[in-house]
Amino acid sequence: MKKFTLSALALVAAAVAAPAFAQSSVTLYGRLNTTVENQKVNGGLSKWVVANNSSRLGFKGVEDIGGGLKASFNLEHGFQSDTGTQNLLSDGKPAAFWGREAWVQLAGSFGAVRLGNFTPESYFATADYISMHNHDTGSSSDELYDFSTYRSKNKVGYFTPSMGGLSASLSMSAGEGNSGEKRLIDTAVNYVAGPFHAGFGYAKHGDVNQWALRGLYEMGAFTFGAYYQIAENGYAKKYKNGRLAAMYSMGASEFHLNYGRATDGDQYTLGYNYNLSKRTKVYAYYTDRDTARGTARSGEFSSLAMGVRHNF
């Protein structure tokens, strides 16, 4: 009798728990994006390289708690697809394992509240939005956009629900008492009305700040995009940067052209993508830039590249 009672209780508990399990999910996802390139730096001899283009591996999940409330999370790891090693920082030390994304979120009719490490929405709403040919990665990534306010860790963010195509976000992070760590404020606004897309981003990190405007318009097989940014940083009192981008789609083919000009240089890219499927594409591009900024990628640089990108 005791065994029967315990078995019955176990069945009841399983029956009660089953709907909760059915309403939650965890997804493994990622991207492998690798190029073979012929590069030339500062007018020197050209060299052949196999290069990673921001490959990543991640987990994301969502649970329907009920009453219109959902809990979700995202963990994302960046790695080098050309060597299999973990991403490194500029000083050669290993980057944080979940350095790309590591956050938990509660969402409902009020919008969403997010805690943790996540990419600034001011970047997603502007420069990233018009980077259509290779997702702003690799040697053809936008070298002119000012990232002085780019900070992703120790943040609290609020995201509004979409209201007639309009949505916004605001995130903040404190210095947490760490020496030299400044407080961050990052905000973004996005608007979508049919083929027209607009965005605004503003960020302030201590004494450094930047704002940018973005527009994108879809016209049949053509897509046109542009953004303009002004930043006050260590490079110049006011650093100005703008970029134009265009894409023409024909069947599985995409033809890309973008040109950016900044206070201290310019950059252009010609690209071609062939979509073998919704998840896999082969592509080629030529990029050329000349910048005077004090970064590891300043100076003259050009690359002719061919690559494969696979999402899973």
N, C-alpha and C positions, 0 to 999 in steps of 0.2 A: 504493500500500500504506500509505503514511504517513497519507494522508487517511482511508482506511478505518479504520485503528487509532484515530485521533483521534475519528472519528465514533462508533466503538464505545464508546470510553471515555466520551464525552459522554452516550450513551444509558444506560450503566450508572450514571453519576453521577446522572442525572435519575431513574432508577428507584429508586435508594437514597433520594434526597431526597424523592420524591413522598409517601411515608407521613408524613414529618415535617410537610410543608406541609398535608397533609390533616387533621392533628391540631391545627392552630392556627387561630384565627379572630380577626378584629377587627370590632367592631360600632360603627357610628355611631348615636348616639341623642340624644334631646333632648326638651325640653318647651317649648311656647309657652303662656303663661298670662297673659291680659290682661283687665282689668276696666274698665268705665265706672262711675264712682262719683259720688254726691252726698255730699260730706264737710262736716262742721262741726267746727271746732276751737275749744275754750275758749268756747263759747257765741256765737261770732262768726257772720258771714254764711256761708251755705253756698256751696260752690263745686263745679263739675263738673270732674272730672279723668279722664283715661285713664291707667291705672296698670299697671305690670308686677307680676307675682306670682311672683318667683323663677324666671324662664325660664332655661334652660340648654342648652348644647350639649356633647356629650361623646363620647369614644372609650373603648372598653374591649375588652380582648382576653384570650385564654387560650390556652396551649399545653400539650398533654399531653406531658410530657417522658419519661414511661415510669416503670415501677416504682411507680406510684401517686402520682407527684409532678407537680404542675401549677404553671406560672408564669402570672401574670396581671398586668394593669395597668389603671389607670383615670385618665383625664385629663378634667376637667370645667371648662367655662368658663361664667361667669354673665354675662348681658347684659340690657339693658333692652328688653323687647319693645315698649314704647310709643314708643321713640325710635330703637332700633337701636344705641344707644351701649353702650360697655363699662360695667360696674358701677363706681361711685365709692365711695371711703371717706368717712367722716364729715367729713374735712377737705377734701373735694373732689378729691383726687388719685385717679388711676385705680387700681382694685384689681388685684391680680395676675391675669394672664390666665387661668391655670389655678388660680385661687384657691379654687375649690370642692373639687376633688379632684386630686391628683397623686401617685400612689403605685404601687409595684411590690410583688408578693407571691409568696411560695412557699408552697404548701399540699400537705398529704399526710395520711396517717392520724394524724399527730401534731397536726394542726390547721393553723394558718397563721401566717406571720410577715410583717408588712407594714411597709414603710419609706416615709416621705415625708410628704405633706400629706393628712390625712383627718379627717372630722367626728368629734368625740368620741362614743364609743359610749354614754357616760352620758346624753347627750341623746336618742339614738335609742331607748334602752331605756326612757325615761320619758315626757317631754313630747311628743316627736314621735309616739310610738306611738299616742296617743289623739287626735291631731289629724286627724280623719277627713274633715272637710268640704272643706278646701282645702289640705291638706298643710302646715299651719302656715306659710302664706305670705301676703304682701300685708297689707292693712290689718286683716284679721281674725286675723292671727297672734297667738300667745300672747305678750302684752306683759308678763305677770307672772312667767314663768319667769326665774330668775336665770342670766345668761350670764357671770358674772364669771370663771368658770374655763374659758370657751370658748376653746380654742386648738387649731388644727389642724395647724400646720406643724412641720417638723423632728422627726417622731415615729418611734418604733419601737413596733410593737404586736404582741401575740400573741393569737390567737383559738383557743379550744379547739374540738375537734369537738363535735357535738351528742351527748349521752349521755343517752338516755331522755328527750329533750325539754329537757335542761338544757345551756346553753352559757354561756361567759364570755369576757371579753376584758380585757386589761391593756395600756395604752400609756403610754409615758414620753417626755419630751423635755427635754433639758438647756438651760441658758441660753446655751450656746455662747460664753460670754465677752462677750456683748453687754450693755451697760449697761442696767440696769433689767429685763432679761429674766429671769423667774423659771422655775424648773424646774416641769414639769407632770407629775402622775400622774393618770390617768383609768382607771376600771375600771367594768365593767358585767356584770350577770348576767341572763340571760333564761331563762324556763321556760314550756313549752307543754305542756298536757295536755288534748287535745281542745278543747273550747270555752273553756277557761280559759287565760289568758295572764298572766304576772307578770314584773316586771322591777325591777331595782335599779341605781342609778347613783351613783358617788362620784367626785369630782374635787377635786384640790388644786393650786392654782397660787400658789406663794409662800405668803403669809399668808392667802390667800383659799381657802375650801373650800365645798363643797356636797354634799348627798346627797339622793336622791329615791327613792320607791317608786311602782310603777305596777301596776295591775291592770286586766284587760279580760276581759269575759265575753260570749260569743256565745250568744244564745237565740232560735233561729229567725230571724225577720225583724228582731229587735232586737239591737243591740250596745251594751253599756254599758262605759265606761272611766273611770278616775280616776287621778290621781297626787297625791303630796304631797311638797313639797320644803322643806328647811331649809338656809339658807346663812348663812355668816359673811362679811360683805363690808363695803364702805365705806358702804353705805346705812344699815345698822343692825347692832347687835351680832349679832342673830339675825333673819334675814329668813325669814318663813314664807309659803308659797304652796301652794294646792291648787286642783285643777280637776276638775270632773265633766263627762263628755261622753256623749251618747246619739245613736244613729242608728237609724232605722227604714227598712227597704228594702221597696219594693213595685214589682215589675217593674223598669223602668228608672229609677224614681224613688228618691231618698234624701232623708229629712228629718232635719235635724241640729239639735241643741241642745247648747250647752256653756256652763258658767258657772265662772269662776275668781275666787277671793278671796285677797288677799295682805295682808301687814302694812300696806301703804300704799294699797290701792285694790282695785277689782274690775273685771271685764270679762265680758260675755256676748255670745253670737252665736247668731242663728237663721239656718239655711241650708237651701237646697234645691238638689239636684243632679239633672240629668236626663242619663243616660248614653246618648248617641246611638250609641255603639259601645264596644268595650273600650278604645279610645284617645282618644275625643273625648267631652267633656261640655259642656253649658251649665249655668250655675248662677246663683243669686242668694243674697245674704245681707244681713243687717243686723247690725252690730256696734257695741257701745257700751262705752267704757272710761273709767275715771277713776283716774289714778295720780298719785302725788306724787313719784315717783322722779326723780332728776336726770339724765334722758336727753332726747334730742331729741323723744321721743314721750310725754313726761310731760304731765299735765293732762287735760282733758276732750276726748274725741274720739268721733265717731260717723260711720258711713258706711253708706249704702244702695248696694249694688253689684250689677252684673250682669256675668257674664264667660263666656269660652270658654277651655277648656283642651284642648290637643291634644298627645298624646305620640307620638313616632315613634322 
